[in-house]
């Protein structure tokens, strides 16, 4: 999808917000939010009303705010450019998250952050790490240790604006919707 419908929707919401500001003098603003637990709750509400719709409610979660879907197989620069179209439409606060699948290459990370800064973005950098609690093997991402076959892993991921352990000793505190989203992440 080209995003034009979403942009027109955001422009319409901003127009209404400006009308309300003029009417009552309150300083309303549009906030681009990760919406924490809403990713799982909202898909259930949608399904109850409309059923399962392909590419809308056929996963256990929905993407939120102006972010590209986490399954989009795009580069960090493509993600910056696609989401940047919405940047000025969220005047109450926003953040852009980009997953850097570059093995902690500091120069590459610095270059991408500098690009985001030049574009005026407040950008969160996502760097994941997983390690095996049984043998100590580390990788950027794994669900089963390739060295010893253990699923007893500790995994660190970005979760709604902060780093969190998605797994500790093979177990999780996160809801099923967030775990489904994490499993499908490519660009975020």
C-alpha positions in Angstrom: 0.0 0.0 0.0 1.3 3.5 -0.8 0.1 5.1 2.5 -2.0 7.8 0.8 -5.2 6.8 2.6 -3.4 6.9 6.0 -1.9 10.3 5.1 -5.3 11.7 4.0 -6.8 10.4 7.3 -4.2 12.0 9.4 -4.6 15.3 7.5 -8.4 15.1 8.2 -7.8 14.4 11.9 -5.4 17.4 12.0 -7.9 19.6 10.3 -10.6 18.6 12.9 -8.1 19.2 15.8 -7.4 22.7 14.5 -11.1 23.4 14.3 -11.6 22.3 17.9 -8.6 24.4 19.0 -10.3 27.5 17.4 -13.6 26.6 19.0 -12.6 26.2 22.6 -9.0 27.4 22.9 -7.6 24.1 24.1 -4.2 22.9 22.8 -5.1 19.6 21.3 -2.4 17.6 19.5 -1.9 14.4 17.7 0.4 11.9 19.4 2.1 9.1 17.5 2.0 6.4 20.2 3.0 2.8 20.4 -0.2 2.1 22.5 1.4 -0.6 24.6 -1.2 -3.3 25.2 -3.5 -2.0 22.5 -1.8 -4.1 19.7 -3.6 -7.2 21.0 -6.8 -5.7 22.4 -7.6 -3.8 19.2 -7.3 -6.7 16.9 -9.7 -8.7 19.0 -12.2 -5.7 19.0 -11.8 -5.4 15.2 -12.4 -9.1 14.7 -15.5 -9.1 16.9 -17.0 -6.3 14.7 -15.6 -7.2 11.2 -14.2 -10.7 11.3 -10.8 -11.6 10.0 -9.7 -9.4 7.2 -6.5 -10.3 5.2 -3.6 -8.0 6.0 -5.7 -6.2 8.6 -6.7 -8.6 11.3 -5.2 -11.9 10.3 -2.4 -11.7 12.8 -2.5 -11.7 16.6 -1.6 -8.0 16.7 -1.9 -4.8 14.7 0.8 -2.3 14.0 0.0 1.1 15.4 0.8 4.7 15.0 2.4 5.7 11.7 4.9 2.8 11.8 5.4 0.5 8.9 4.3 -3.1 9.7 7.0 -4.9 11.5 7.0 -7.7 8.8 8.0 -5.2 6.1 11.3 -6.4 4.7 12.8 -2.9 4.2 16.1 -1.2 5.0 16.5 1.3 7.9 16.7 4.1 5.3 13.5 2.9 3.5 11.7 2.8 6.9 12.9 6.3 7.8 11.6 7.6 4.4 8.3 5.9 4.5 7.5 6.9 8.1 8.9 10.3 7.6 5.8 11.2 5.5 3.8 11.2 8.7 6.3 13.0 10.9 4.8 16.5 10.8 1.2 15.1 11.1 1.9 14.0 14.7 2.6 17.3 16.4 2.1 16.2 20.0 5.0 13.8 20.1 6.4 10.8 18.2 9.3 8.5 17.9 10.5 6.4 15.0 12.0 2.9 15.7 14.4 1.3 13.3 16.0 -2.1 13.7 19.6 -2.2 12.7 20.5 -5.7 11.6 24.1 -4.9 11.3 25.9 -6.8 14.0 26.6 -3.7 16.1 28.6 -2.0 13.4 29.1 1.3 15.2 30.0 3.3 12.2 26.9 2.1 10.3 24.7 2.9 13.3 26.2 6.3 13.7 25.7 7.0 10.0 22.0 6.0 10.2 21.4 8.0 13.4 23.0 11.1 11.8 20.8 10.7 8.8 17.7 10.5 11.1 18.9 13.6 13.0 19.4 15.6 9.8 15.8 14.7 8.9 14.6 15.9 12.3 13.6 12.5 13.6 13.6 11.3 17.2 14.7 7.8 16.4 14.9 4.8 18.7 17.6 2.3 17.7 16.7 -1.4 18.1 19.5 -3.8 18.5 18.5 -7.3 19.7 20.5 -9.9 21.5 19.8 -13.5 22.6 22.0 -15.8 24.6 21.7 -19.4 25.8 21.4 -19.8 29.5 22.8 -23.3 29.2 26.0 -22.9 27.2 26.5 -19.1 26.9 26.3 -18.9 23.1 25.2 -15.4 21.9 23.5 -14.3 18.6 21.5 -11.3 17.5 18.4 -13.5 17.3 17.6 -17.1 18.0 14.8 -19.2 19.3 16.8 -22.4 19.7 20.5 -22.4 20.5 22.4 -23.8 17.4 25.2 -25.0 19.6 23.4 -27.1 22.3 19.8 -27.2 21.1 18.4 -25.5 24.2 15.3 -23.2 24.3 16.4 -21.9 27.7 17.3 -18.5 26.3 17.4 -14.9 27.5 16.4 -12.4 24.8 16.6 -8.6 24.9 14.4 -6.6 22.5 12.9 -3.2 22.3 9.4 -3.2 23.7 7.2 -0.1 23.4 9.9 2.4 23.7 12.2 0.6 26.2 14.5 -2.4 26.2 12.9 -5.4 27.8 13.6 -9.1 28.3 11.2 -10.9 25.9 12.5 -14.1 27.4 14.3 -15.0 30.6 15.4 -18.5 31.0 13.1 -19.5 28.2 10.0 -17.9 29.8 8.2 -14.6 29.0 6.1 -12.0 30.8 4.8 -10.5 27.6 1.3 -11.1 26.2 0.8 -13.4 23.2 0.2 -10.5 20.8 3.5 -8.9 21.6 5.3 -12.2 21.3 3.7 -12.8 17.9 4.8 -9.3 16.8 8.4 -9.9 18.0 8.6 -13.2 16.1 7.7 -11.5 12.8 9.8 -8.4 13.2 12.1 -7.5 10.2 12.2 -3.7 10.0 11.4 -2.7 13.6 
